[in-house]
Amino acid sequence: MNPQKRYYDFNTYLRNIFGCRVQKITIDAGMTCPNRDGSISRGGCIYCNEKGSGTGAHGRGISITEQLEVGKAAVARRYKAEKVIAYFQAHTNTYAPLERLAAIYGEALAVPGVVGISVGTRPDCVTPETIDLLASYTRDYLVWVEYGLQSAHDRTLETINRGHDFNAFRKAVTMTAKRNINICAHVILGLPGETRRHMLETAEKIAYTGINGIKIHLLYVIKNTILADWYKKGRYRCLEKEEYADIVCDFLARLPADIVVQRLTGDPHPHELLAPQWALEKAATLKRIEALMAERQIRQGDHAQQTP
């Protein structure tokens, strides 16, 4: 951990491994999701639109190689990044035949300067064969799987139309952790019906499941979603910035100090965002979280406790 940070940030982790600045580049591989194609549902999660956090690059005919080459040039200019990780973000990136997965992962790893892949997916969309494929890359590359959990509470998962329960996450983590693949859990703070206690219980429940990393997201309201309708009708209230920062501090304190913090808030597209507007102030939000941790003398791991 960087002694100047009160949490184990992703940049420090990567620099410790590669000795230089490494940046993730988002890839849109044209995937879909079982929560949209009818396998589970057609409505998707209540906060997700049809783009599924994607850039739309695949739909515009831009290949994975082209996306990476453009991304490499951009992060070299902005961050002086020397190496990159291909991040398959849009929708569910293990939800396809194994041959297609091998092709898209292989294309990304063949691009010069790519030192690893990070695959965003759902915990109910991995098989032993998928894990075998990902594990085959670990000898030569850094491999992460990012499981979208969002909450450890089954009632919440049902409310947001997630389509799986917490046990699906635990099973996926157990299967993945045996194969030298790093695991990042995605959680969302501010989900409908959840109190501060619910959110901190999620931290406690996932802390010792075997995950290696965490992404913490603010639930913001995107246009043309079910959540947007709820917000307009007064059925949903967004967290305030100070409220969010305070919960993040306590969330981190409940995670072991060796879990890599890949994200502390999200990046909404300005033209899609309905509320809250402070979600666009990412730099200010991160500064407030770090300042609040210092004010409260909190560090990641301070209240981590393994429960039976």
Backbone torsions as a table, in degrees:
resi	resn	phi	psi	omega
1	MET	NA	140.7	175.2
2	ASN	-67.5	120.6	-177.4
3	PRO	-61.5	-19.3	178.5
4	GLN	-83.4	-9.0	179.3
5	LYS	-108.5	150.8	177.0
6	ARG	-97.0	5.5	175.0
7	TYR	-145.6	161.5	-175.2
8	TYR	-87.1	93.9	-173.8
9	ASP	-81.0	157.0	-173.3
10	PHE	-66.6	-38.4	179.7
11	ASN	-61.9	-41.3	177.5
12	THR	-62.8	-44.6	178.4
13	TYR	-56.7	-48.6	-177.7
14	LEU	-68.0	-39.3	179.3
15	ARG	-65.5	-34.6	177.8
16	ASN	-64.9	-31.0	-179.7
17	ILE	-82.8	-47.6	-170.6
18	PHE	-104.1	-13.5	178.1
19	GLY	74.0	15.0	179.6
20	CYS	-155.9	176.5	178.1
21	ARG	-74.3	126.6	177.8
22	VAL	-122.6	134.1	-176.4
23	GLN	-126.0	142.0	175.3
24	LYS	-82.6	140.6	176.3
25	ILE	-118.3	123.9	-178.1
26	THR	-71.6	132.4	-179.7
27	ILE	-117.4	133.9	172.1
28	ASP	-107.9	108.1	-176.0
29	ALA	-99.8	9.5	177.4
30	GLY	74.1	30.9	-179.0
31	MET	-82.7	169.3	174.5
32	THR	-123.1	-163.0	-175.5
33	CYS	-146.1	138.0	179.2
34	PRO	-66.2	-14.4	177.7
35	ASN	-87.0	3.0	177.9
36	ARG	-128.2	-25.8	-175.4
37	ASP	-90.7	3.3	177.1
38	GLY	101.8	-11.8	178.5
39	SER	-62.4	-41.0	175.2
40	ILE	-113.3	-49.2	-177.4
41	SER	-158.2	171.6	173.7
42	ARG	-116.2	-5.8	-177.6
43	GLY	-89.4	-21.3	-176.2
44	GLY	73.4	178.7	174.8
45	CYS	-66.0	152.3	-170.9
46	ILE	-63.9	-20.8	-176.0
47	TYR	-101.5	-2.0	-171.6
48	CYS	-103.8	135.5	175.0
49	ASN	-96.7	-175.8	-173.8
50	GLU	-66.4	-21.5	-179.6
51	LYS	-74.8	-22.9	176.7
52	GLY	57.5	44.5	-178.7
53	SER	67.4	17.4	-178.1
54	GLY	-90.7	167.1	178.5
55	THR	-93.6	-15.5	-175.7
56	GLY	82.3	6.6	-176.4
57	ALA	-62.5	-41.0	-179.2
58	HIS	-62.3	-42.1	179.9
59	GLY	-64.3	-23.8	177.9
60	ARG	-91.1	7.7	175.7
61	GLY	81.2	18.1	-179.2
62	ILE	-91.2	121.3	-176.1
63	SER	-70.7	165.4	176.8
64	ILE	-60.6	-43.2	178.8
65	THR	-60.2	-45.2	179.8
66	GLU	-63.7	-41.9	179.0
67	GLN	-59.9	-40.9	-179.3
68	LEU	-70.2	-40.5	-179.3
69	GLU	-64.4	-42.5	177.5
70	VAL	-64.9	-43.1	179.7
71	GLY	-64.3	-39.1	178.6
72	LYS	-59.8	-45.2	-180.0
73	ALA	-63.3	-39.7	-177.9
74	ALA	-67.3	-45.7	-177.4
75	VAL	-74.6	-24.2	175.0
76	ALA	-67.9	-40.9	178.6
77	ARG	-69.0	-45.7	-171.1
78	ARG	-80.9	-40.7	-173.5
79	TYR	-115.6	-2.7	-172.9
80	LYS	61.2	31.6	-179.4
81	ALA	-69.4	134.5	-179.5
82	GLU	-99.9	-24.2	179.8
83	LYS	-137.2	161.8	-177.4
84	VAL	-137.8	159.0	173.2
85	ILE	-117.2	130.8	178.2
86	ALA	-81.4	117.5	-176.8
87	TYR	-107.5	107.5	176.7
88	PHE	-81.6	101.2	-168.8
89	GLN	-105.0	-46.0	-169.0
90	ALA	-66.7	126.3	177.8
91	HIS	60.5	-138.6	-169.5
92	THR	-116.1	106.6	-165.9
93	ASN	-94.0	18.9	165.3
94	THR	-122.3	6.7	-175.2
95	TYR	-94.9	73.3	-178.9
96	ALA	-169.3	163.2	176.0
97	PRO	-57.4	149.4	-175.4
98	LEU	-58.4	-35.1	-179.3
99	GLU	-63.8	-39.5	178.8
100	ARG	-69.5	-39.9	178.6
101	LEU	-61.1	-44.1	179.0
102	ALA	-61.3	-36.8	-178.6
103	ALA	-69.0	-44.9	-176.4
104	ILE	-73.7	-39.3	177.6
105	TYR	-66.0	-42.4	-179.1
106	GLY	-63.9	-38.8	177.9
107	GLU	-61.8	-43.1	-179.3
108	ALA	-65.2	-44.2	-176.1
109	LEU	-71.2	-18.0	179.4
110	ALA	-80.6	-11.4	-179.0
111	VAL	-75.9	128.6	179.6
112	PRO	-56.1	137.0	178.8
113	GLY	92.4	-10.9	177.8
114	VAL	-83.3	120.8	-176.6
115	VAL	-108.8	0.9	178.9
116	GLY	-178.2	175.0	175.3
117	ILE	-131.2	150.7	173.3
118	SER	-129.5	125.4	-170.5
119	VAL	-115.9	112.0	177.4
120	GLY	-83.3	130.7	-176.9
121	THR	-157.6	-175.3	176.2
122	ARG	-104.5	150.0	-179.9
123	PRO	-68.6	-16.3	178.2
124	ASP	-95.9	11.7	-177.4
125	CYS	-124.0	33.6	173.2
126	VAL	-126.1	146.7	178.9
127	THR	-126.0	165.8	175.0
128	PRO	-55.7	-34.8	179.5
129	GLU	-68.3	-39.1	176.6
130	THR	-62.1	-45.0	179.9
131	ILE	-64.5	-38.3	176.3
132	ASP	-58.3	-43.6	-179.4
133	LEU	-62.8	-48.4	-179.6
134	LEU	-64.4	-38.5	179.5
135	ALA	-64.9	-27.2	-179.0
136	SER	-67.2	-17.6	-179.9
137	TYR	-91.1	-11.8	-169.6
138	THR	-70.4	-18.4	179.0
139	ARG	-67.7	-35.2	-174.3
140	ASP	-112.8	-12.6	-174.8
141	TYR	-137.7	158.7	171.2
142	LEU	-80.6	127.6	-176.1
143	VAL	-125.3	125.5	173.6
144	TRP	-121.6	143.0	167.4
145	VAL	-115.4	130.9	-178.8
146	GLU	-110.6	110.6	-177.9
147	TYR	-95.9	120.4	175.7
148	GLY	-76.0	105.5	177.2
149	LEU	-100.0	-55.1	178.8
150	GLN	81.4	-46.1	177.9
151	SER	-154.9	150.6	176.4
152	ALA	-90.9	6.4	-176.5
153	HIS	-104.7	119.1	-176.2
154	ASP	-62.1	-34.6	179.3
155	ARG	-62.9	-40.5	177.7
156	THR	-65.6	-43.8	179.9
157	LEU	-59.4	-35.5	176.9
158	GLU	-70.1	-41.2	-179.4
159	THR	-60.7	-40.3	-176.8
160	ILE	-88.2	5.1	178.7
161	ASN	61.0	43.8	-177.0
162	ARG	-70.9	-37.2	176.2
163	GLY	91.0	3.8	173.1
164	HIS	-147.9	167.6	179.2
165	ASP	-111.1	179.3	-177.7
166	PHE	-65.3	-31.8	-179.3
167	ASN	-64.6	-31.2	176.4
168	ALA	-62.6	-38.8	176.9
169	PHE	-64.1	-46.9	-179.3
170	ARG	-60.7	-40.8	179.2
171	LYS	-64.7	-43.8	-179.4
172	ALA	-63.6	-42.3	179.6
173	VAL	-63.6	-44.1	179.7
174	THR	-60.4	-43.3	-180.0
175	MET	-67.1	-38.6	-175.7
176	THR	-77.2	-38.8	-173.5
177	ALA	-63.5	-20.9	-179.0
178	LYS	-77.2	-7.6	-168.4
179	ARG	-115.3	19.1	178.0
180	ASN	64.0	27.7	176.4
181	ILE	-104.8	130.1	178.5
182	ASN	-75.3	143.0	-175.3
183	ILE	-120.6	125.9	175.8
184	CYS	-114.1	128.4	177.0
185	ALA	-98.5	135.2	174.3
186	HIS	-98.7	129.8	174.3
187	VAL	-129.5	154.5	179.5
188	ILE	-122.0	130.3	176.6
189	LEU	-99.4	137.7	179.7
190	GLY	97.8	18.2	180.0
191	LEU	-66.6	150.1	-177.2
192	PRO	-55.3	131.8	176.6
193	GLY	85.5	-7.7	-177.6
194	GLU	-93.5	136.1	174.2
195	THR	-95.3	174.7	175.1
196	ARG	-54.6	-40.8	-179.2
197	ARG	-62.5	-41.5	177.4
198	HIS	-58.3	-46.2	-176.8
199	MET	-63.8	-42.0	-179.9
200	LEU	-71.6	-29.4	174.8
201	GLU	-66.2	-33.5	175.2
202	THR	-61.0	-44.4	177.3
203	ALA	-57.5	-46.2	-177.8
204	GLU	-65.8	-36.4	-176.9
205	LYS	-74.6	-30.2	-177.7
206	ILE	-96.0	-11.6	-170.6
207	ALA	-55.8	-39.1	-175.5
208	TYR	-120.0	29.9	177.6
209	THR	-79.5	-17.2	-176.6
210	GLY	117.4	8.1	178.6
211	ILE	-74.4	153.9	178.5
212	ASN	-109.2	-17.0	-176.3
213	GLY	-148.9	167.7	-178.9
214	ILE	-143.0	142.7	167.3
215	LYS	-122.7	122.4	179.6
216	ILE	-106.1	126.6	-177.4
217	HIS	-117.7	145.5	166.8
218	LEU	-83.4	137.0	172.7
219	LEU	-79.4	105.9	174.1
220	TYR	-108.7	160.6	-173.6
221	VAL	-98.5	121.1	179.2
222	ILE	-101.9	141.6	178.6
223	LYS	-60.2	152.3	176.2
224	ASN	62.6	40.0	174.8
225	THR	-128.9	165.7	175.7
226	ILE	-62.6	-39.5	180.0
227	LEU	-61.8	-34.7	178.0
228	ALA	-61.8	-40.3	177.3
229	ASP	-64.1	-42.4	179.0
230	TRP	-62.0	-42.5	-178.5
231	TYR	-63.0	-44.9	-178.9
232	LYS	-64.5	-29.5	-179.5
233	LYS	-90.1	2.3	179.5
234	GLY	79.8	16.2	-178.4
235	ARG	-89.5	-7.4	-179.9
236	TYR	-140.2	135.4	176.6
237	ARG	-115.1	129.4	178.1
238	CYS	-76.8	151.2	173.2
239	LEU	-68.0	146.3	172.0
240	GLU	-81.2	158.8	-176.4
241	LYS	-58.2	-47.3	-177.9
242	GLU	-66.4	-37.3	177.3
243	GLU	-62.2	-45.3	179.6
244	TYR	-63.6	-47.9	-178.7
245	ALA	-59.2	-39.9	-179.3
246	ASP	-64.9	-41.7	179.7
247	ILE	-68.3	-40.5	178.5
248	VAL	-58.5	-42.1	178.8
249	CYS	-56.3	-49.5	-178.5
250	ASP	-71.2	-30.4	176.6
251	PHE	-63.1	-48.5	-179.5
252	LEU	-63.2	-36.5	-179.4
253	ALA	-63.1	-22.5	-178.5
254	ARG	-92.4	-1.5	178.3
255	LEU	-100.4	141.4	175.0
256	PRO	-54.5	148.2	-174.2
257	ALA	-66.8	-17.7	-177.8
258	ASP	-93.0	3.1	175.2
259	ILE	-81.1	128.0	-175.6
260	VAL	-79.2	126.4	179.8
261	VAL	-91.6	104.4	-177.5
262	GLN	-85.4	-22.3	-177.1
263	ARG	-159.0	143.3	177.1
264	LEU	-116.9	-9.5	173.7
265	THR	-164.3	171.7	-173.3
266	GLY	-96.4	-177.2	-179.4
267	ASP	-130.4	78.3	179.9
268	PRO	-68.3	147.8	172.5
269	HIS	-73.8	125.1	-174.8
270	PRO	-53.8	-38.5	-176.1
271	HIS	-76.8	-12.8	178.9
272	GLU	-98.6	-19.7	-172.3
273	LEU	-73.1	131.7	174.7
274	LEU	-101.4	-43.4	179.8
275	ALA	-169.5	157.1	-10.9
276	PRO	-81.7	152.1	-177.2
277	GLN	-67.9	-24.9	179.2
278	TRP	-67.5	-12.7	177.5
279	ALA	-63.0	-20.3	178.3
280	LEU	-79.8	-11.9	-177.0
281	GLU	-93.9	61.6	-172.3
282	LYS	-62.2	-48.4	-177.6
283	ALA	-59.4	-43.4	179.5
284	ALA	-65.4	-37.5	179.4
285	THR	-65.8	-43.8	179.0
286	LEU	-63.2	-42.1	178.2
287	LYS	-62.0	-39.8	-179.7
288	ARG	-66.8	-40.0	177.9
289	ILE	-61.6	-46.7	-179.2
290	GLU	-65.2	-40.0	178.6
291	ALA	-65.5	-40.6	-179.1
292	LEU	-67.6	-37.7	176.3
293	MET	-61.4	-40.3	178.7
294	ALA	-67.5	-43.8	179.3
295	GLU	-60.5	-40.8	-177.4
296	ARG	-89.5	-0.8	-179.8
297	GLN	56.0	46.7	-179.9
298	ILE	-109.7	137.3	172.5
299	ARG	-126.1	153.2	174.4
300	GLN	-55.8	131.4	177.8
301	GLY	95.9	-9.5	-176.4
302	ASP	-58.2	-34.7	-176.9
303	HIS	-120.7	21.6	177.7
304	ALA	-72.4	131.8	-177.8
305	GLN	-148.5	119.2	-179.6
306	GLN	-74.8	127.4	-179.5
307	THR	-104.4	152.0	-179.3
308	PRO	-60.1	NA	NA
